[in-house]
Amino acid sequence: MLSDLKDLVPPPIRTGYHFCMSFLAALLEGFPSRHIVVVGVTGTKGKSSTLEYLNAIFEAVGWRTALLGTIRTKVGDESRLNLTRMTMPGRFSVQNFLREAVEKKCQIAFIEMTSEGARQYRHRFIELDALLFINLAPEHIESHGSLAAYSDAKFELGTQLARSKKRPRYMIANADDRESGRYLTLSVEHTVPCSLEGAKPWKAGESGGSFTFDGQEITVQLPGEFSLKNALVAATLARAMGIPTARIANGIGSLERVAGRAEEIKEGQSFIVVVDYAHTPDSLRAIYAAYPTRRKICVLGSTGGGRDMWKRPVMGGIAEEMCETVILTNEDPYDEDPGSITSMIASGMKTKQPKIIMDRREAIRHALSLARAGDAVIITGKGTDPTVQGPRGTSIPWNDAEVTREEIRNLRTQ
């Protein structure tokens, strides 16, 4: 109902409203971004892990840090889980976070920044020192209208860096992504591309990997090629800002775990269990590819009822191609029929018959019961999401990792 009413408001009025509210938020908090180094991180996937790599690097050299992201909010020594399900919260929350970071003597703040946030001007009146572009893949297409519109909305964050009064400004872009070129044309003091092609020799495996940076090997403890790319983008900014390579390596090597991001659940079982936020075709393929030699049992749904329906059969096809056993389950149906969502995912599977178990806990339990020594059970879609969203605004408290731990323990007692 509220959404329908919003649609009746002419776009220029909506734009003016968002702009004015962003200005008011910054004004009330005293324009805090002017008094701290602010780094924005954007991309379709990998933002949360990149934030954690940045935090690890700068903490390793003694900086007092703050971060605002999908997984958690951290200011100095205090950290709290993000229970809002929003990657980039409202403009008043963002400005309040920055003011708190300044008051608690933080020297640098890392913020996940999104295209949806840019559309609502949540990024305006944040004076950026740096922006990191990781990648762009199809997502939020229904919301933006097209992939081109999504790309343009995300690039508005680059424009925000260009208009920042801070000096010097840094634009770091993953050159392995085709969208990186436009970011590297921004008129800022430092535009720095990075690429795994330029980080050879590199290697990625299920227990971590390494890449070459500034002539030195940097070890990464998280699995998959995607972890190397996230770490490389973070390292590139740190080096551009004058952090010695050896200290960068220490920081990256110290990060052992990111909650809900290729998070391995260890309860003494003889097989690997991984919980991951993957909810796009590219990210789903990437997490499966991180375990190439194992027999994979996957549990997946399709995040967000009513949104990005195009990706459902695509994700089903990827699961069929890369996993031996596919279990489809409920995720966040909102007001859409959960059965129609799983049916659309299953429609992309041509040779395998998925097991459909709508109760997510039961689906996880069943996957674990099928696993044998050396297998990999990969549970995707929720990551650290604290709820399952149902019809008419209802929600159920949830935590994939905790539920999985409970079910592994229960399995051992049977």
MOBEL-V821897 format. One record per helix or strand of 3 or more residues. SS is the DSSP state (H for helix, E for strand). FROM is the first residue (numbers start at 0). TO is the last residue. Records with the same first field share a line. If there is no record, write none. Layout:
BEGIN
SS = FROM-TO ; FROM-TO
END
This chain:
BEGIN
H = 1-6 ; 10-27 ; 31-34 ; 46-59 ; 90-102 ; 114-118 ; 140-143 ; 146-162 ; 179-182 ; 195-198 ; 224-239 ; 244-253 ; 280-288 ; 310-321 ; 337-345 ; 359-369 ; 390-392 ; 399-412
E = 36-41 ; 64-67 ; 71-74 ; 77-80 ; 107-111 ; 129-132 ; 169-173 ; 189-193 ; 202-204 ; 207-212 ; 215-219 ; 271-275 ; 295-299 ; 324-327 ; 375-379 ; 386-388 ; 394-396
END
